[in-house]
Amino acid sequence: MSIPPAVVTSARMGWRWQWNQLMNGLAPADEHGNYQRPKSQFQEATIPETIRQGKRSSNHLPFLLIGRSCPWAHRTWLVHQLRNLNTTLKVKIVFADHAAGRWKIDPPLLGCNSLLDVYKLCGSPPRHRATVPVLIDPGNPPKELPSILGNESAQLVEVLNQWPSTVEVPDLEPAELKEEISNWGKKLQPTINNGVYKCGFARNQTAYNKASQDLFEALEHLDKSLSQKGPWLCGEKITLADVRLFPTLVRWEMVYLPLFGCSKEPLWTFRNIWEWRKRFMAIPSVASTCDAEAWRNDYFGALFPLRPSNIIPSGPDLNKIINAAPSDLG
């Protein structure tokens, strides 16, 4: 028995209204349906003076809280790994609670079972969003309360590049390249890093079309630049510009292509980007930060408005994709 057209129309309108309500909480948009990323509240991260002076005991080191599936947190984790900060900064992985729509902590940290509770413990107002990455100073209980040092990823990677280490570490933002690194950030953040979300969270066809066009024009520009100046974005040295970009492009086939509709062209058609991504993945300690299963579980399982069924599809093997030659794919 076929469904009457009036019932289909009514159901479509009802679902559309409910979908918009859900999306208002998940991904705010402007009046034209374009996704608007909320700003982080703690944008001026600092390094505690006791860390600079090497006077902090191992029991009271700051924490970098990250989620495996979050590309913004992935940036900070990469800097932590590349600069070998294990002895001066602890990394704590939090997990997505799909049912509650928040980050949970297991085992507890500072007596807290969720990231929201950590934010509250640090005195964050209720209106603030509990997001990763976040840099937490546990203080020195009971005299000092924990505090949030920062939670804006673009700025946190700069702070972590200056974070003291007990061993010799690379400088990912050398003075002679600082302006160029900044320029790359201004180009890539709105069009690629945030551009994939603008595609996935677009409220209408017009908004999606614009986001998709901007995204692939940025990829073309990036690919051309790499062909002229590579192997890295700023030439011979890997920098924060590369670090900020990698978490987005390594998730491409895993989530952004199938779930966010970043599908105008396969990534392998951008040959220089493809080789750049493979080169980055081959850096020691990078592969350990990449968990494709966690990415799929959280994106498909937690983004209910985009995937109401919560079915987590099978996906390609990340290493096979990364290491494939473009000629093998098409």
C-alpha positions as CSV (number, residue, x, y, z in Angstrom):
1,M,0.0,0.0,0.0
2,S,1.5,3.3,-1.1
3,I,1.7,6.3,1.3
4,P,-0.6,9.2,0.4
5,P,1.3,12.2,-0.9
6,A,-0.2,14.5,1.8
7,V,1.2,12.2,4.5
8,V,4.7,12.2,2.9
9,T,4.6,16.0,2.7
10,S,3.4,16.4,6.3
11,A,6.1,14.0,7.5
12,R,8.8,15.8,5.5
13,M,7.8,19.2,6.9
14,G,7.6,17.8,10.5
15,W,11.0,16.1,10.2
16,R,12.5,19.3,8.7
17,W,11.4,21.4,11.6
18,Q,12.7,18.9,14.2
19,W,16.0,18.5,12.3
20,N,16.5,22.3,12.4
21,Q,15.9,22.3,16.2
22,L,18.5,19.6,16.7
23,M,20.9,21.4,14.4
24,N,20.5,24.6,16.3
25,G,22.1,22.9,19.3
26,L,24.7,20.9,17.4
27,A,25.8,23.4,14.7
28,P,24.5,27.0,14.8
29,A,23.9,28.7,11.4
30,D,23.3,32.2,10.1
31,E,20.1,33.3,8.5
32,H,21.2,31.9,5.2
33,G,21.9,28.4,6.5
34,N,25.7,28.7,6.6
35,Y,27.3,26.9,9.5
36,Q,28.8,29.3,12.1
37,R,31.4,27.6,14.4
38,P,31.0,28.8,18.0
39,K,34.1,30.6,19.4
40,S,36.2,29.0,22.2
41,Q,35.9,30.8,25.5
42,F,39.5,30.4,26.6
43,Q,41.6,31.7,23.8
44,E,44.7,33.1,25.6
45,A,46.5,30.0,26.8
46,T,49.6,30.5,29.0
47,I,52.4,28.4,30.3
48,P,52.6,28.3,34.1
49,E,55.8,29.9,35.4
50,T,56.6,26.9,37.5
51,I,56.6,24.8,34.3
52,R,58.9,27.3,32.6
53,Q,61.3,27.1,35.6
54,G,61.1,23.3,35.8
55,K,59.8,23.5,39.4
56,R,56.6,21.4,38.9
57,S,56.6,17.9,40.4
58,S,55.5,15.0,38.2
59,N,52.3,14.6,40.4
60,H,51.1,18.1,39.6
61,L,51.8,18.4,35.8
62,P,49.2,20.1,33.6
63,F,46.9,17.9,31.5
64,L,46.1,18.1,27.9
65,L,42.6,16.6,27.5
66,I,41.8,15.3,24.0
67,G,39.2,13.2,22.2
68,R,40.5,10.8,19.6
69,S,37.8,11.7,17.1
70,C,38.2,15.5,17.4
71,P,40.4,17.0,14.7
72,W,40.9,20.2,16.7
73,A,42.3,18.1,19.6
74,H,44.3,16.0,17.2
75,R,46.3,19.1,16.3
76,T,47.5,19.5,19.9
77,W,48.2,15.8,20.3
78,L,50.4,15.9,17.3
79,V,52.5,18.8,18.7
80,H,52.8,16.9,22.0
81,Q,54.0,13.9,20.1
82,L,56.3,15.7,17.7
83,R,58.0,17.6,20.5
84,N,58.1,14.8,23.0
85,L,56.5,16.6,25.9
86,N,55.6,13.5,27.9
87,T,57.8,14.5,30.9
88,T,56.3,18.0,31.3
89,L,52.7,17.6,30.1
90,K,50.3,14.7,30.5
91,V,47.8,13.7,27.9
92,K,44.4,12.4,29.0
93,I,42.0,10.9,26.4
94,V,38.3,11.5,27.0
95,F,35.6,9.5,25.3
96,A,32.4,10.5,23.5
97,D,29.2,9.5,25.3
98,H,26.8,9.2,22.4
99,A,23.7,8.9,24.4
100,A,24.4,12.0,26.6
101,G,26.1,14.0,23.9
102,R,29.1,14.9,26.0
103,W,32.7,13.8,26.8
104,K,33.1,11.3,29.6
105,I,36.3,10.6,31.6
106,D,37.2,7.0,32.6
107,P,39.0,6.7,35.0
108,P,37.9,9.9,36.7
109,L,40.2,12.9,36.6
110,L,40.4,15.4,39.6
111,G,37.3,13.5,40.9
112,C,35.4,14.2,37.7
113,N,33.6,11.7,35.4
114,S,32.9,14.1,32.6
115,L,34.6,17.0,30.8
116,L,31.7,19.2,31.8
117,D,32.4,18.5,35.5
118,V,36.1,19.4,34.9
119,Y,35.0,22.7,33.4
120,K,32.7,23.4,36.4
121,L,35.5,22.5,38.8
122,C,37.7,25.0,37.1
123,G,35.1,27.7,37.6
124,S,33.8,27.8,34.0
125,P,30.3,29.5,33.8
126,P,27.4,27.2,32.9
127,R,27.0,28.9,29.5
128,H,30.4,27.8,28.4
129,R,30.7,24.8,26.2
130,A,32.9,21.9,27.5
131,T,35.1,21.2,24.5
132,V,38.4,19.5,23.6
133,P,41.2,20.2,23.4
134,V,41.6,21.8,26.8
135,L,44.7,22.5,28.8
136,I,44.2,22.1,32.5
137,D,46.4,23.1,35.4
138,P,45.6,20.9,38.4
139,G,47.1,23.5,40.7
140,N,48.4,22.4,44.1
141,P,45.4,21.1,46.2
142,P,44.1,22.1,48.6
143,K,45.6,25.6,48.4
144,E,45.1,26.0,44.7
145,L,42.0,25.0,42.6
146,P,42.4,23.6,39.1
147,S,42.2,26.1,36.2
148,I,41.7,26.2,32.5
149,L,44.8,27.4,30.7
150,G,43.2,27.4,27.2
151,N,40.9,25.6,24.9
152,E,41.4,27.2,21.4
153,S,43.3,24.6,19.3
154,A,44.8,27.1,16.8
155,Q,46.4,29.0,19.7
156,L,47.1,26.0,21.8
157,V,49.5,24.5,19.2
158,E,51.5,27.7,19.4
159,V,51.7,27.5,23.2
160,L,52.7,23.8,23.0
161,N,55.4,24.7,20.5
162,Q,56.9,26.8,23.2
163,W,56.2,24.3,26.0
164,P,59.4,23.3,27.9
165,S,60.7,19.8,27.3
166,T,63.5,17.8,29.0
167,V,65.0,16.8,25.7
168,E,65.9,18.6,22.5
169,V,62.8,19.2,20.4
170,P,62.0,20.7,17.0
171,D,60.6,24.2,16.6
172,L,57.5,24.0,14.5
173,E,57.1,27.8,14.3
174,P,60.6,29.2,13.5
175,A,60.8,33.0,13.4
176,E,61.6,33.2,9.7
177,L,58.5,31.3,8.8
178,K,56.0,32.7,11.4
179,E,54.3,35.1,9.0
180,E,53.9,32.4,6.3
181,I,52.5,29.9,8.8
182,S,50.0,32.6,10.0
183,N,49.0,33.3,6.4
184,W,48.4,29.5,5.8
185,G,46.2,29.4,8.9
186,K,44.1,32.3,7.7
187,K,43.6,30.6,4.3
188,L,43.0,27.0,5.4
189,Q,41.0,27.4,8.7
190,P,37.8,28.8,7.1
191,T,37.9,26.9,3.8
192,I,39.3,23.5,4.6
193,N,39.5,22.8,8.4
194,N,36.2,24.4,9.0
195,G,35.1,24.0,5.4
196,V,34.3,20.3,5.7
197,Y,32.0,21.2,8.6
198,K,30.4,23.9,6.5
199,C,29.5,21.2,4.0
200,G,28.3,18.7,6.6
201,F,26.3,21.2,8.7
202,A,24.8,23.3,5.8
203,R,21.1,23.9,6.4
204,N,20.2,24.1,2.7
205,Q,21.4,23.4,-0.8
206,T,22.7,27.0,-1.4
207,A,24.8,26.9,1.7
208,Y,26.2,23.5,0.9
209,N,27.0,24.5,-2.7
210,K,29.0,27.5,-1.5
211,A,30.8,25.6,1.1
212,S,31.7,22.8,-1.3
213,Q,32.9,25.3,-4.0
214,D,35.1,27.1,-1.4
215,L,36.5,23.8,-0.1
216,F,37.6,22.4,-3.4
217,E,39.0,25.8,-4.6
218,A,41.1,25.8,-1.5
219,L,42.3,22.3,-2.2
220,E,43.3,23.3,-5.7
221,H,45.3,26.3,-4.4
222,L,46.9,24.1,-1.8
223,D,47.8,21.4,-4.3
224,K,49.4,24.0,-6.7
225,S,51.4,25.5,-3.9
226,L,52.8,22.1,-2.8
227,S,53.8,21.4,-6.4
228,Q,55.8,24.6,-6.5
229,K,57.2,24.8,-3.0
230,G,56.9,21.4,-1.2
231,P,57.5,19.0,0.3
232,W,55.8,20.9,3.2
233,L,53.5,23.9,3.2
234,C,56.3,26.3,4.0
235,G,59.0,24.6,2.1
236,E,61.7,22.3,3.5
237,K,60.5,22.3,7.1
238,I,57.4,20.8,8.7
239,T,55.6,23.5,10.6
240,L,52.4,24.3,12.5
241,A,50.8,25.0,9.2
242,D,51.1,21.3,8.3
243,V,50.1,20.2,11.8
244,R,46.9,22.3,11.6
245,L,45.9,20.8,8.3
246,F,46.7,17.1,8.7
247,P,43.9,16.1,11.1
248,T,41.3,17.3,8.5
249,L,42.8,15.6,5.5
250,V,43.6,12.3,7.2
251,R,39.9,11.9,8.1
252,W,38.8,12.6,4.6
253,E,37.8,9.1,3.3
254,M,36.8,7.9,6.8
255,V,34.1,10.5,7.6
256,Y,34.1,13.8,5.6
257,L,33.5,12.2,2.2
258,P,30.7,9.8,3.3
259,L,29.1,11.8,6.1
260,F,29.7,15.5,5.3
261,G,29.3,15.2,1.5
262,C,32.8,16.4,0.7
263,S,32.5,14.5,-2.6
264,K,33.0,16.8,-5.5
265,E,36.3,15.2,-6.3
266,P,38.3,12.3,-4.8
267,L,41.2,13.5,-2.8
268,W,43.6,11.4,-4.8
269,T,43.0,13.7,-7.8
270,F,45.1,16.3,-5.9
271,R,48.4,14.4,-6.3
272,N,50.6,16.7,-4.3
273,I,48.2,16.8,-1.4
274,W,48.1,13.0,-1.5
275,E,51.8,12.7,-1.3
276,W,52.0,15.3,1.4
277,R,49.5,13.4,3.5
278,K,51.5,10.1,3.0
279,R,54.7,11.9,4.0
280,F,53.1,13.3,7.2
281,M,51.7,9.9,8.2
282,A,55.1,8.4,7.9
283,I,56.6,10.6,10.6
284,P,57.4,8.5,13.7
285,S,54.6,8.8,16.4
286,V,52.0,10.2,14.0
287,A,50.3,7.0,13.1
288,S,49.6,6.2,16.8
289,T,47.4,9.3,17.0
290,C,45.2,8.1,14.1
291,D,42.3,5.8,15.0
292,A,39.9,5.5,12.1
293,E,37.6,3.2,14.0
294,A,37.2,5.8,16.8
295,W,36.5,8.5,14.2
296,R,33.8,6.5,12.5
297,N,32.2,5.5,15.8
298,D,32.0,9.0,17.0
299,Y,31.0,10.9,13.9
300,F,28.4,8.4,12.7
301,G,27.3,7.3,16.2
302,A,27.2,10.7,17.9
303,L,26.0,13.1,15.2
304,F,22.4,12.1,15.5
305,P,20.9,14.9,13.3
306,L,23.1,13.7,10.4
307,R,22.8,10.0,11.0
308,P,19.5,9.3,12.9
309,S,19.9,5.5,12.5
310,N,23.2,5.6,14.4
311,I,24.4,2.9,12.1
312,I,28.2,3.0,11.9
313,P,29.2,1.9,8.4
314,S,32.2,-0.1,7.4
315,G,35.1,1.9,6.2
316,P,38.4,1.5,4.2
317,D,41.6,0.6,5.9
318,L,43.3,3.9,6.7
319,N,46.8,2.7,6.1
320,K,45.9,1.2,2.7
321,I,44.2,4.5,1.7
322,I,47.2,6.6,2.8
323,N,49.8,4.4,1.1
324,A,47.9,3.7,-2.1
325,A,49.3,5.3,-5.3
326,P,46.8,7.6,-7.0
327,S,47.1,5.5,-10.1
328,D,45.8,2.5,-8.2
329,L,42.6,4.4,-7.3
330,G,41.5,5.8,-10.7
